Structure formats: C-alpha cells, structure tokens
Amino acid sequence: MRTRICLSGLLMCLCWGCNNIEDAKPEDRSTFIRFYEKAHNVYGITAEEVDGGYAILGNESLANGSQNILFIRTDEHGDRLADDVVLPGGQAKALKVATDGYYIIGDSIKSNLESSDVSVYDLVVYSARLFKLNLTGTLVNKVVIADRKNTTNITDIHGGSVTLSDQNEIIVLGSFKAAGLSTTEKPYLISLDAATLDTLWYKTYDVLDRDYVNSKSVHIAPSGKVIWATALLKENQNFSRSYLGIPYIQQNSTFENFSQFGEATDQQLYANDIQPSEAVAFGYGVIGTYASPTGANSNMFFIRVNQQGNIIEGSERYFDGEQNRAVDAGVSSSEDTGDALTSTRDGGFILAGSVLTTPNLGKGGKDILLVKIDSQGNILWTKVIGGAGNETVNSIRETADGGLLLCGSNDVSGLSSIFILKTDANGELNN
C-alpha cells in the first residue's frame, strides 16, 4: 500500500496519512517537519539524534559565490537551541557524532583568482578539511588534508565520509586525482588521532583505471576492516557506464576483498550509501541508483553485502516509484533515485530517494520516495512525500522511539531550504 503526504512550499497540507497534526500543540507532537531558511540557498546534508534533540549539518551558497558549512543544534521539536555555527570557505560532506562532540569532513573551496572569465565564479576545491566541534558546537580543532597548494603529486582532493574506530581513531574516506597522465579519481583512507587530529596513517588506492565515486558513508566492520561502497565509472561523451564495488580493507594496508556487481553488464549504477543491518549477521545494505548509460529509465537500487564485504548473490532489487513495486533491471515507469538508507530494529531497512513527477504520480518536480523492506528485500510499504517544489532527501535514521528522521533540501522557485522530517515507524506524520 502506498501513502502520500503532501508538502506545499513551506506549508504542510494534510493528506493521506496525516491525522489532525494541526490540532496538537508542538510540545505534544512526536512527528513534525521543520524548515531552516535563509535569503540564499541552503542545503541539508544529514541530521543525527543527539541528547534529546538533533544535530543538523548543511551547506550554504551565498550570492557572491562564497560557500560555507552550517551546523545547527535543535531540541526534540526541531527548534534551534542557539545561533547556527558557520564554518566559512567550503562545503560539508559528512558528520560523525562522538561522545565529546562532532567531526565534520568536507572540502575547502576558493575562487580561482587566475580564471580568465570574470563574469562567473570559478570555484576550485583546494583541500579536504576535518573539523572537531565540542558538544555545544564550538570549533576546537581543524586539520587540512593534503592541501593542493603544498602537494606536488596531487591535483585535486576531496573529503567524503568519516567514522570512528574502537581504538578512538578517526577514519576519513576521500578521493584524489594524481598529477600526471591519469585523470581518474581514486580513493584514499586516512587515520587521525581523535584527540589531536594528528595523522596516524595514510593510504591511497589505484586498483582499476576508473573513477571511484564513493558512498557517503564508511564503516568499520566487526573484523576491524574498513568497508564502503563505490561506483566504478567510465565516461565517454554522452554515455556513462559504472558498476558496483565493495572495498574491504585491512587498516593501513591494501584491499583484502573487492566484491563487484554489474561489471559484465552495461548500465549506470551508483552506490550512494551503505549502512549496517541492526542484526550484525545480516551484514550491510547498499542503496543507489540504476539507469541506462544515458541516465534514462532510472530506478532505486538495493543490494545486500555480508560481513566480509561479499555481495550476496540474488539480493539485488530495483524499485520503481510509479509502479510501486520491485521491477526487473531497466524496467522503469518513473525516474527514481536511491539516496540514503537506515536499518530498522526489526532487521529490515528503509530506503529513501526521490521520484520525478509523472502524469499519474506526484505534485510537480521531485518528491521523496520511502520504501520499507524486510531483511530479504521484500516491500512492506511505500510512501511518497512532497509538494509543488523539489524535495530531495540526503539522510535517514531510525530514532530511539522507533520513528524516522529525514534530512534534505526543499527547493521552491529556485530558493533552497534545509528540512528535517520526523515521522513514526511507518513514515507517517501524526501524534
């Protein structure tokens, strides 16, 4: 069964699945939607449940071309606790919550003063940056990872995702391009001391002559190995071809396993997120987008991976938003994406992505598509959430009360705002 929840601009209109939410006082509500707006574009990256409230990571793009990171702390109702923390000169990619604060990984972005075209802002990524904030959001430390200005063998470097090991080491996953003939983007891992941000070890990887488009999350497996998902991409004029890879790496060492899917077929396959199952024995779930080499006929994609980084044969699923079901690869009635997922305490996953409006579905632009599946990938329910603008989701988490916390961006008439959406366990807005 599919339920639709409608958002119209910045106002929520009550549709299927919304039960008298306007009649409840804010302090009585267990579900809500909150928007965080400015006079310029702001974009939601992720939201995490912390200490009875939420920590929200976002980015802002100013009219003069400047890029800044935003960090917002709220109470349990989504109301701001203090002024936003602004980290200037770049964009954020990921947030990791620690017992004593927050780690933010992202890129340093500057205007290219040597650009010959003064009519546009020519922005250049100069380095990856890691920030440490304390529990109140105050900046306490920062480290620059391989600034391109001071590195002769790297032309471009990006921060991507961050996690913490049991040894209290920060593990950062990113990508770089090496100077020379090769133009492909490769992954790197760097381990930093959590207290000082001093580098403990640093490794780059060059296994295949393809661009590595890494997932937004990286994890430490029960074995202590580092695991993530990546798309292995080749571009040729108007066609792009990619397949799925699961790097599984001993820390400070080389690939121990590199399971792959789709390498013998012709498609675009991007792995946007990987998250562990609530039951450790079930391994990991991976969500992404599957499409033709031209980018058409796209569907939400899901696949399972075991604890050793092996893709589980036959676990792949393709979900079509308009048909409201799993379909065969390449069968698509609507243009869909798979952008984030969370495990749930019943052993399944909830997949979050987008569906582009069709004559039979949607209110215009992109809407949020939620798909609840069991541990074997069977659909239990679906939800479509959206309005006349473009709503995109970038993260989803199961909360302590069993509900869901979504974070993303809402674009209305060209102006983007950050949103967080707190629903119940079934993706409903109610009390």
Backbone hydrogen bonds, N-H to C=O, Kabsch-Sander energy under -0.5 kcal/mol:
donor,donor_aa,acceptor,acceptor_aa,energy
3,T,382,T,-1.7
5,I,384,V,-2.8
6,C,13,C,-0.6
7,L,386,G,-3.0
8,S,11,L,-2.7
9,G,7,L,-0.7
11,L,8,S,-2.4
13,C,6,C,-1.3
13,C,11,L,-0.5
15,C,13,C,-0.6
18,C,15,C,-2.1
19,N,17,G,-0.6
19,N,429,L,-1.0
20,N,18,C,-0.7
23,D,20,N,-1.1
24,A,20,N,-0.5
24,A,21,I,-0.9
28,D,25,K,-1.9
29,R,25,K,-0.8
29,R,26,P,-0.9
31,T,430,N,-0.6
32,F,422,K,-1.8
34,R,420,I,-2.6
36,Y,418,I,-2.9
37,E,35,F,-0.5
41,N,61,S,-0.8
42,V,416,S,-1.9
43,Y,59,N,-2.8
45,I,57,L,-2.9
46,T,57,L,-1.6
48,E,55,A,-2.4
50,V,53,G,-2.2
53,G,50,V,-2.7
54,Y,74,T,-1.3
55,A,48,E,-2.7
56,I,54,Y,-0.5
56,I,72,I,-3.1
57,L,46,T,-3.0
58,G,70,L,-2.7
59,N,43,Y,-2.1
60,E,68,N,-2.6
61,S,41,N,-2.6
62,L,66,S,-2.5
65,G,62,L,-1.8
68,N,60,E,-2.2
69,I,87,L,-2.7
70,L,58,G,-2.9
71,F,85,V,-2.1
72,I,56,I,-2.7
74,T,54,Y,-2.5
75,D,79,D,-2.3
78,G,75,D,-1.8
81,L,73,R,-2.7
82,A,73,R,-0.7
85,V,71,F,-2.9
86,V,84,D,-0.5
87,L,69,I,-2.3
87,L,85,V,-0.5
89,G,67,Q,-0.9
90,G,67,Q,-2.0
91,Q,107,D,-1.8
93,K,105,I,-3.2
94,A,105,I,-1.7
96,K,103,Y,-2.5
98,A,101,G,-3.0
101,G,98,A,-0.8
102,Y,133,L,-2.5
103,Y,96,K,-2.7
104,I,131,F,-2.2
105,I,94,A,-2.0
106,G,129,R,-2.1
107,D,91,Q,-2.4
108,S,127,S,-3.1
109,I,89,G,-2.2
109,I,107,D,-0.5
110,K,124,V,-2.5
112,N,122,D,-3.4
113,L,111,S,-1.0
115,S,112,N,-1.6
118,V,116,S,-0.9
120,V,117,D,-0.7
122,D,120,V,-0.8
123,L,121,Y,-0.9
124,V,110,K,-3.3
126,Y,108,S,-2.9
126,Y,124,V,-0.6
127,S,108,S,-0.9
128,A,145,I,-1.5
129,R,106,G,-2.8
130,L,143,V,-2.6
131,F,104,I,-2.8
132,K,141,N,-2.7
133,L,102,Y,-2.8
134,N,138,T,-2.5
135,L,100,D,-0.5
137,G,134,N,-2.0
140,V,132,K,-2.9
141,N,132,K,-1.4
143,V,130,L,-2.3
145,I,128,A,-3.5
145,I,143,V,-0.5
146,A,144,V,-0.7
148,R,126,Y,-3.0
150,N,147,D,-1.4
151,T,148,R,-0.6
155,T,177,K,-2.6
156,D,177,K,-1.1
158,H,175,S,-3.0
160,G,173,L,-1.7
161,S,173,L,-2.1
163,T,171,I,-2.0
165,S,169,E,-2.6
168,N,165,S,-1.6
170,I,192,L,-3.1
171,I,163,T,-2.7
171,I,169,E,-0.5
172,V,170,I,-0.6
172,V,190,I,-2.8
173,L,161,S,-2.4
174,G,188,Y,-2.1
175,S,158,H,-1.5
176,F,186,K,-2.4
177,K,156,D,-2.1
179,A,153,N,-2.0
186,K,176,F,-2.9
186,K,184,T,-0.5
188,Y,174,G,-2.0
189,L,203,K,-2.7
190,I,172,V,-2.0
191,S,201,W,-2.9
192,L,170,I,-2.6
193,D,198,D,-2.8
194,A,168,N,-1.5
197,L,193,D,-2.8
200,L,191,S,-3.5
201,W,191,S,-1.2
203,K,189,L,-2.8
205,Y,187,P,-2.2
210,R,208,L,-1.9
211,D,233,L,-2.3
212,Y,185,E,-2.7
213,V,211,D,-0.7
213,V,231,A,-2.8
214,N,212,Y,-0.9
215,S,229,A,-2.8
216,K,272,N,-2.1
219,H,227,I,-2.5
221,A,219,H,-0.6
221,A,225,K,-3.0
224,G,221,A,-2.4
226,V,249,I,-3.1
227,I,219,H,-2.6
228,W,247,P,-1.4
229,A,217,S,-0.5
230,T,245,G,-2.4
231,A,213,V,-2.1
232,L,243,Y,-2.8
233,L,211,D,-2.9
233,L,231,A,-0.8
234,K,241,R,-2.6
236,N,239,F,-3.3
239,F,236,N,-2.2
240,S,293,P,-2.4
241,R,234,K,-2.8
242,S,267,Q,-2.7
243,Y,232,L,-1.1
244,L,261,F,-2.3
245,G,230,T,-2.6
246,I,259,S,-2.4
248,Y,257,N,-2.0
249,I,226,V,-2.7
250,Q,254,T,-1.0
253,S,250,Q,-1.6
256,E,248,Y,-2.6
257,N,248,Y,-1.8
259,S,246,I,-0.9
259,S,309,G,-0.6
261,F,244,L,-2.2
265,T,262,G,-1.3
267,Q,265,T,-0.7
268,Q,291,A,-2.8
269,L,267,Q,-0.5
270,Y,289,T,-2.4
272,N,270,Y,-0.8
272,N,287,I,-1.5
273,D,287,I,-1.8
275,Q,285,G,-2.3
277,S,283,G,-3.1
280,V,278,E,-0.7
282,F,279,A,-2.1
283,G,280,V,-2.0
284,Y,305,V,-3.4
285,G,275,Q,-2.8
286,V,303,I,-2.6
287,I,273,D,-2.3
288,G,301,F,-2.2
289,T,270,Y,-1.5
290,Y,299,N,-2.5
291,A,268,Q,-2.5
292,S,296,A,-2.8
295,G,292,S,-2.2
299,N,290,Y,-2.5
300,M,319,F,-1.9
301,F,288,G,-2.9
302,F,317,R,-2.2
303,I,286,V,-1.8
305,V,284,Y,-2.5
306,N,310,N,-2.8
309,G,306,N,-1.9
312,I,304,R,-2.4
313,E,311,I,-0.6
315,S,312,I,-1.9
317,R,302,F,-2.6
318,Y,327,V,-0.6
319,F,300,M,-2.8
320,D,325,R,-2.2
321,G,319,F,-0.5
324,N,320,D,-1.3
325,R,320,D,-1.1
327,V,318,Y,-3.2
331,V,328,D,-2.1
332,S,330,G,-0.7
336,D,298,S,-1.5
336,D,334,S,-0.8
337,T,354,S,-2.1
339,D,352,A,-2.3
340,A,352,A,-2.2
342,T,350,I,-1.8
344,T,348,G,-2.3
347,G,344,T,-2.3
349,F,373,I,-1.7
350,I,342,T,-2.5
351,L,371,V,-3.1
352,A,340,A,-3.1
353,G,369,L,-2.3
354,S,337,T,-1.1
355,V,367,D,-2.2
356,L,335,E,-2.2
357,T,365,G,-2.6
358,T,361,L,-3.1
361,L,358,T,-0.7
367,D,355,V,-2.4
368,I,385,I,-3.3
369,L,353,G,-2.2
370,L,368,I,-0.5
370,L,383,K,-2.9
371,V,351,L,-2.3
372,K,381,W,-3.0
373,I,349,F,-2.7
373,I,371,V,-0.5
374,D,378,N,-2.0
377,G,374,D,-1.9
380,L,372,K,-3.5
381,W,372,K,-1.2
382,T,1,M,-1.6
383,K,370,L,-2.3
384,V,3,T,-2.4
385,I,368,I,-2.4
386,G,5,I,-2.4
390,N,411,D,-2.5
391,E,366,K,-2.5
391,E,389,G,-0.6
392,T,390,N,-0.5
392,T,409,S,-2.5
394,N,407,C,-3.2
395,S,407,C,-1.7
397,R,405,L,-1.9
399,T,403,G,-2.4
402,G,399,T,-2.1
404,L,423,T,-1.5
405,L,397,R,-2.8
406,L,404,L,-0.5
406,L,421,L,-2.7
407,C,395,S,-2.0
408,G,419,F,-1.9
409,S,392,T,-2.2
410,N,417,S,-2.5
411,D,390,N,-3.0
412,V,410,N,-0.6
412,V,415,L,-2.2
415,L,412,V,-1.6
416,S,414,G,-0.5
417,S,410,N,-2.2
418,I,36,Y,-2.1
419,F,408,G,-2.0
420,I,34,R,-2.0
421,L,406,L,-2.3
422,K,32,F,-3.0
423,T,404,L,-2.3
423,T,421,L,-0.6
424,D,428,E,-2.2
427,G,424,D,-1.9
430,N,428,E,-0.7
